[in-house]
Amino acid sequence: MSDYWKSSWSGEDGGPKRRQIATNVSIPRITNSKQLEVVSRDALAMTMPIVGPDDELFLQRVMPGLDSVAWVEKIHPLTLETIIQSEQLAGGPMWPGGMAAHANGSLYVVFGNHAHRLSTDLAVLASCELPRVRPYNSFVILPSGHIATKDFSGPLPGQPNGTAMDNTELLILDPEDLRIVARLELAEPSIARLSADGNNIYVVGDHSLIRVIWNGESLSVDETFNARYRTLEGQTFGWDTVITDDDAWFLDNGEGTQLFTGSFRGVGISTAPLHLVRVNKQTGHVTLTEICGLPNGIVANPPVVDTKRQIVVGFDSGNGVISGFDYDEDSVTLRWSHEQNHACHMLLLPETGQIITADYRPELGCEQVVVLDITTGAEVARVSTTSPIQSAVFPAIGPRGDIYWCSMTTITRISVR
């Protein structure tokens, strides 16, 4: 078996390390807004697009509610119109979930407490109900082809802060029939999505970064890896982690994201400043670096790390700040910072040293997509989408270099001329 289909964007964040880089495609240097052509379409309750076999574009959507369902659409890569749609897929408690294209040619969806395997014509090939009655927060595909998923420990949409959280359980599913082949309850709750580096699975617990080893038959916690990041009064739990050769990177102060009401501005409750968290993969050493030094910050998504230039970019959605940092083996230092209402996953264009970000502009009634130079933070180009809310979900890059930008209301195609 193998892991992801080798398309430009076969899973969220471009793969299990969450590097947010496309595969087998490059985008030319963007120099101004006139270079960008924009098409938007309404698509309520959308989570992510991916690119599957034959370079076809698929969209995961959900129907919110206490017993919500999901479905998948194959959409036209230029007009964004639906070509075909799957049947409704059993879900459960609401959290966005995820989708990926497997090297075996199938699509996989994890949503609510169910997992599904679909063909590329969107016929259901297998389904299973997962053991805990809570959302399972997406998945990663391991080199063996197995599916690694876990339950989401945090409060559900609309629930109050401080809701009791249970420890998370990691599951390994067989890709053929989705039966559970291994399971392991961890010592902490976890809200963030999984990341993986080969057979090492990284779980951001609510106090520690945990490394779990998959040996092809069973799961075990790496007891030599001790990475406790939550050590300050007023600090809250971290979100998804980006894996590079030497480090794992994520952002803390995630508590309160379930109270999203179209924007994260002013939603944060953490009294400690929001941090960029760096964990050395060999030693477990943790470094905390403030994004802007303000209280009441909040995030729901990962930073982006440019290993070529050794620059990492993080953000604080509660205070509307985005910051770039230089890093070397020993230090992380501020390079640039400015105000910008960014909340979603970013895209990194490593060839040109540019990142694709967002800026929610309620005074304009929309969210804008903003291209930044990663070395200076300078704005290169800006275009408006028709999304009336701030995006907290996933973009993608298509096989022609088109950017697909998503919020929970809208999908936008941005082509670079």
N, C-alpha and C positions, 0 to 999 in steps of 0.2 A: 504494500500500500504506500501511498504518498500523501502529501498534505493539501495545499491549495492549488487550484487551477492556475496555470501561468498566464493569466490575463493581466491587463493594466491595473486592475483594482478588484481582486477576487474576494476581499473581506474588509471589514471595518478597519480604518487606519492603515490600510495597505498591507496588513499582515500581522502576525502574532506579536512582533516586537513593537508595534504601534509607532513606527518611524514616520508615518504619514507621507510616504514617498511612493510614487507610481512605479510600476514594473514595465520595462520594455517600451517606454514612451517618454519623450521629453517635450517640454513646452518652450517655445522660443522666448527670449527675453522680452518682458513686457515693459514698454517705455512710457505709455500714456493711456488715458481712458478711451481715446478714439480707436485704439487697437482692439478693443473688446466689444464683441457682439453679444447681446443678451436676449434670451427667450425664457419666460416664466410660465408656469402652469400651477393652478391650485391643486393640491393633493393633501387633504386633511389627514392628520394623525399619521404622518410618515416618519420613518426612522432612518432609512439609509438606502442608497443605490449601490449596487455592485455590478461588475462586468464578469459575465460567465463565459462558457464555451461559445465559440464562434463570435466572440466579441459582442454578444447580446447584452443589453442593459436591463437589469431587473431592479425593482423597487419593492421594499418591504413597507407595508402599511398595517395599521391596527385600528380596531374599533374600541375606544376606551369604555370602561365600565368595571363593575365589580367582577364580572365574569367575561372579560373581553376576549376578542378573537383577533387573529391576524390573517393577512392574505398577501400574495405576491403578484405583482404585475410585471409583464414584459412590456417595456415601453420603447417608443421610437427614439433613437439617439439624437435626432435633430428637432423634431416637433414636440417630443415628450409625451405624445398621446399614447394611450393604452392600446397594445396590440392584442394580448390575451391576458386573462386573469385566472388565478387559481381559485379553487373552492375556499370557503372560509375554513381556517385552520384553528382547531381547539387551542385556547390559550389559558386564561385564568386570571389571577391578580395582575393588575396593570403595572408594567414598567416596560420601556421600549423594546428590550430584547435585541436580537441580531440575526444576520443572514450571511452566508458565505458560499462560494463556489468551490467544491472539493475537486481534487485531482481525478477522482473517479467519474467526473462529469455530472454529478448530482448537485443540487442546491440543498442547503440545510438551513432550517429556521429554528431558533429557540425563542419561545415567547410564552409568558405566563409560566405555568408548570407543565409545559409540553415541548417536545422536540419533534420535528418533521423532516423527512427527506423527500425532495421533489425532483422530478425530471425537468429538463429545460423547456418542455412544453407544459410544465406546471401541473402535471399529474402527481398525485400523492403516492409515493412508493412505500413509505413506512411512517409510522407515528408512534409515540409513546408518551405516557403520562409520567412525569417526574415525581419523586416521592414526597416532597414537601409542598404544602399548599401556600406557596408564595411565589413571586416572580423568580425566574432564573435569568441572570443578567448576562445574556449572550454567551459566547463560547470562543475557544480557539481550537484550531485543528493541529494536532501534533504530527511529527514526522512519520509516525506509524499509520497515520490516517484516522486515528481515533479522535473523538470529539471530547474536549474537556469543558465542563460547565459547572456552575455553582449557583446556589440560591442567593438571592439579594436580601441582605439583613436589615436594610434601612426602612424608614417610614415610607408608606405609599403616598401617592399624590393626595394632598389635602390633609394628611394626618399631621398632628402637632409635632414640634420638635420635642426631643426627650422621650419619644416612644421607645419602649424596651426592645432591645435587639438580641436575637439569639445567635449563637455561633454558626458559622457557615459550614456547609458540607460540599466538598469537591467530588464530582462524579466523572467517570470516564465511560463514554458510550461507544458501542460498536458501530461503525459507519454503515454496515449492511442493514441491520434491523433495529438499531438504536437501543438494544438491550444494555443494561448497566453491567459493565465488566469489572469495575473497581469503584470504591467509594472511601472517603476519608473525612471525618469531621475534624475541623481545625479548632484551635483554642481561642479564636476571636471571631466576632462578627466581621463581615466584609460587605462593603457597598460598591466598591469599584469593580470594573470589569477585569477579567483575567488578562495576563500577558504571558508569553512563553518565549524561551530561547532554547530551541531544540526540545529536549525532554525535561527541561527545568521550567516549572510553572510558577509564576510570580503572582501572589495574592496580597493585595493591600488590605490588611486587617484594619480595625479601627484604632489600633495603637502601634502595630508593627508591620513591616514588610516580611512576608513569609515566603520561603522557597520550598516548593514541593517537587520531589523527583518521581518521574514515571519511568519504570524499568521495563515496560511492555506488558507487565502482568499486574503490578500493584503500585500503590502510591505510598510515599513516606515523606515526612517532613525532614528537611535538611537541618539537623540539630546543631550543625557547626555554624550556621548563618543566623546571627542575632542582630536584627536591625529594628530597634525600637525608635520610631520617629516622633511619637506624640509625647512630649516631655515638658511642655510649657502650660502654665495656667491659661485657660481661655482658648487653647488650640483644639481644633476638632479634626475629624478623620479625613484621610486622603482619598483621591480618586485614581483614575487609570494611570498605569506606569509605562513609560517609554524605556525600552531596553537597548543600550548600546554595548560596545565591546567590554567596557570596564564598569559601567554604572547602570543603575535604575533611577529614573527621574520621574517625579510626580509633584502635584500640588496638594496642599492640605486645606483645612477649613472648608470642608464640603457640607457641613451640617446645615440644613434648611433648604436644600435644593428641591425637596418635594413640594415646597410652597411657591414654586415658579408660577407666575401669573401672566406670562408674556414677556417678562424681563426679569433678570436677576438683580437689577440695580436696586440697592437698598434692602435686599432680602436677607443679607448675611447677619448672623448673630454671634459669630466668634469674636471674642474680645481681644485675642492675640492677633497680631498682623498675619496676613496670609503669606505662606512660604513656598518657595521652590525647594523641594526635598531631593537631595542627591544621596544615593546609597551605593557604596562601593561593593561590587558583586563578589569580590574576593574576601574582603575583611568584614563587610557588614557595617563599616563606618558610615555614620549619618551626618550630613551637613545641611543646615537650614539657612536659607537666604531669603530675606524679606523682598516681596515684590514691590511694595510701595510704602510699607510702614504704617498703614492706616488700619484701625479696627473695623470690624463688621464686613470683612471681605468674604467672598464665597466663590467657589468654582464647582463645575460638574464634569470637567474634562481635562485632558493631559496637556503638558507643555509640548514644544517641538524642539528637537535637538539636531543641529547641523554639525555633524562630526568632522566634516571637511574643514570648516572655518572655526570650529570649537566655540560655537555660539549656541546658547539655549535661550528660548523665549517662553516666558510665562505670563500670566495675566491674573487679574482680580476683577471678576465680573460684578461684584457688589459695589466696588468703588470706581469701576470704569477705567482701569489702568492696564496697560500692556508694557512689558519691560524685556529688554534683551541683556544677556549676561555673557561675558567671556568666561571660559573655564579652562583650567589646565589640570595637571595631576593633583595639585594641592589646593586650588582655590576656585571660587566663583565670585566674580566682581561685576558690578553694574556697568553696562556699556551705553545703554540708552533707555529712555522711558518717556511715555506720553499718555495722555488721556485717550481712551477708545473703548467703546462698549462692546467688547468681544466676549463670547461665551462658549462657542462651539469648538469642535475639532478643527485644527488647521491643516493646511497642505504645505509641504516643503518642496521647492523646486531647486534641488542641489546644484544643478548645472549653472544656474543664473544667480544663485544666492538670494532668491526671493521667497517670501511666504505669502500665502493667501489667507486672509483674516476677514473678520466681519466688524461692522460698526452699526449697532442698532440706533436708529435716529427717530425716536417717537415724534419729534416735531415735524418730520417729513412724512410720517405715517408708514415707514418702511425700514427694512434692514438693508444696508449697503455692504457690498463685498469690496475689500480694500487690499491691494497688493502693496506689500512693504519690502524695502531693501533690508535684509536681515542684518547687514553690517552696521547700518546707521539708524534703522527704524524709520527712515524717510518714506513718505507716501509716494508711490509710483503711479498708481491708477486707482480709480474708484468708480463703481457702477451701482445703480440701484436695482434691487430685486422688487417683486411685488409682495413680499412677505410682510404682514402687518405686525409680526412678533419677532422677538429675538430668537435666533437659532441656538439650540443646545444639543444638536444632533450631528450627523455625519455627512461630509462631502465625499466626492470621489473624482477620479480622473479617468476619462474614457480613452479608448485606444487611439483616437485621433488627436488627443491632447486637449479635448474639451473638458472644462471644469463643470461638475454637477454639484450645485450648492443647494442645501436642503434646510428647511425649518419644519416645524410640525404642521405647517399650513401650505407650504409652497416648495416646488422644485424649480430650479433655475439652471439653464445651460449657458455657460459663458465660454464663447469660442475666441481664441486668440488669433487674429488675422496677421 
